């Protein structure tokens, strides 16, 4: 039986410091552990490799490397990590591109405060399932 | 104004050989900006020079639903991003970021209240108040500032209609030698008493001219960078 970690580990990447701070406080209050924060896309990829979070929440528009390209690199490096893309725009086209890049979900900032908790719980479940049975003990194949 | 819904045909129709088409080809050949708007501020007509000054290179015809039925307008299509990659006027995401931040804070206040933590919930609501007054209001003010030239010309005309008792109004949109976009609204009406303006300039007795100067497209982009 695979279980959710008691506090799913989240990496936050958004260059709006005030928004990041508010999201971090909300997640900590609602049962997540925020293991790292980043203000640019390239840094977020490096931190995802180093910290091995269950979930990366990443803004679409980021300095250095945009959220879609960062999502691709994170999924290449750590397929079990689930990426939730934040965007200022409600756009089916951007949502499609995020899915193609491997994102678990696309949240526009107009509605995300209501949806973020449920979406991140779903991402945590997917991360556990994607890691596979006994993933933490598994060595190289 | 085009009359798809049975209204009169107008400057947007451009059927070959009609007065509309002749007007269109005439103003297109003028190097000075020429444009016309309806009372709700929609462009009915704009020549290439006006489009260039507005930074909106594309013209197209757009059908809109109105209470009187569908009507066709000349519309100007603005780019989403300027040459520097920034979101263009009217599409800043600043207010969205501020409102998303507010949404997170409110959600946290609710989570805290659900656990009976009234003190921290009050503190979270205090942060919401500060953000509304600070970040969100500032983001909205930036947009209003960028849109100011568009709003000002309509306001100028409304003032003429309401107060000036004028028989003639002249609206000019020009580019100055220094690259500024200069909008002026002048009339031949009652004028005003300059003393009421505390020293601002103005012609006495023979009409009123209001002038607004804003940096041109390249200068505006520089200003937004800071």
Interface residues (C-beta under 8 A of the other chain):
Chain A: X16 X18 X19 X22 X23 X25 X26 X29 X30 X61 X86 X88 X89 X109 X110 X112 X113 X114 X116 X117
Chain B: X93 X96 X97 X98 X99 X100 X101 X102 X103 X104 X105 X106 X107 X108 X111 X112 X124 X127 X131 X135
